Amino acid sequence: MAQRVGQKVKLSSIDELLGVPSMEGTVDLDVMTIYPFENHPFRVVDDEKMDELVESIKESGVLTPVLVRPDDEGNYEMISGHRRLHAAKRAGLRKIPAIIKEMTNDDATIAMVNANMQREEVLPSEKAFAFKMKMDAMKHKGFRTDLTLSHDATKLNTGEDIGDSAGISRSQVHRYIRLTYLLPKLLDMVDEGRLSFIVAGEISYFNHTYQQWLWEYIHENGMIKQEQLMDLRQYRDDDSLTQEQMIDILIQKRATPQIKKKVTFNERKLNKYFPAYYSQSEIERIMISLLEEWKRTHESEDT
């Protein structure tokens, strides 16, 4: 049985973040009695930041308690704190401060996702599986999961709720979850920045055989554009396409010359927005600046 330690600390802010009822106090748990959350989607990597965390723990100990839930065998499942536990073990600690909380599987999943999404750097693959786990848990708890509903349609729409908590749109939540349908090596490409988020979502609708062929094409050619996949959409729901046919379609689309676009403004149109004394170079500078801002906004909505 875990033994309570020293001074109690107020944990309402942590509990509020994780979505569990507030409580006070911590216990010291043997690090060997804590095991990872089942199917934990967030990676624990021995990188430079982990080295810094290990050194910090060696100097000051674990300042923020981990959150665990007890099982029937006297051990504990980690909810929040996988990196701290790993660093504590590397630092040679035998015990770690912890909050023990009884939680259902669904509540534990939601709390685990909420806590880990606060990290500074989260990979697309981590977000994808975390959002899916949270959506499934909320579905079990009776939340609506229809991502096509309007904002005012229901307060129990999980896509809206997950998006709000993550600072993204409901449609973006759906796009991330689509990544869970990718072959692991394609998902690795997304994490590495070798495959764009939008293109990866398009590929996710194909069966795994087609995905394997697309991976081979990307591996050989270095990249693939969304335009190349448009003609393949008709084969999403069947397996009649051969690899040779797929390659022919991709190459043909890649070779198709792009139509050059030209946009012109007459002086009358420009005078509606710019004073007559503005020079041509000043007008161009302002228009380019506005277009750059539009591009940044558009790209942030698509990622």
Number of C-alpha atoms within 10 A of each C-alpha: 6 13 9 14 11 10 8 11 10 12 16 14 10 17 18 12 12 22 16 17 10 13 15 12 17 25 19 17 23 16 19 13 14 20 15 15 18 10 9 18 19 19 12 14 11 13 9 9 10 17 15 12 21 24 16 16 20 16 10 8 16 21 11 15 21 22 25 26 20 16 10 6 7 10 19 23 18 24 29 24 19 21 19 21 26 17 24 23 17 17 18 11 16 12 17 23 22 25 21 22 16 12 15 10 12 18 17 26 22 24 22 26 25 21 18 22 17 12 8 6 9 14 14 21 23 21 22 21 22 26 27 20 21 23 25 18 19 23 16 12 11 12 18 18 17 13 15 13 14 11 12 7 9 13 11 15 24 25 27 26 20 22 17 13 12 16 10 17 18 22 16 17 24 18 20 24 22 19 28 21 21 23 17 12 12 24 22 16 18 21 17 12 11 16 20 17 19 16 16 22 21 18 25 22 18 21 17 14 13 21 19 17 16 21 20 13 18 17 14 9 9 11 12 20 15 14 12 17 19 13 13 17 12 10 15 15 10 9 11 9 13 12 15 10 11 19 14 12 17 21 13 12 17 15 10 9 8 8 6 5 5 5 4 6 7 7 10 8 10 12 11 9 9 14 10 10 7 10 11 8 9 12 15 11 12 12 12 12 12 11 12 12 11 12 12 10 11 11 9 10 12 12 13
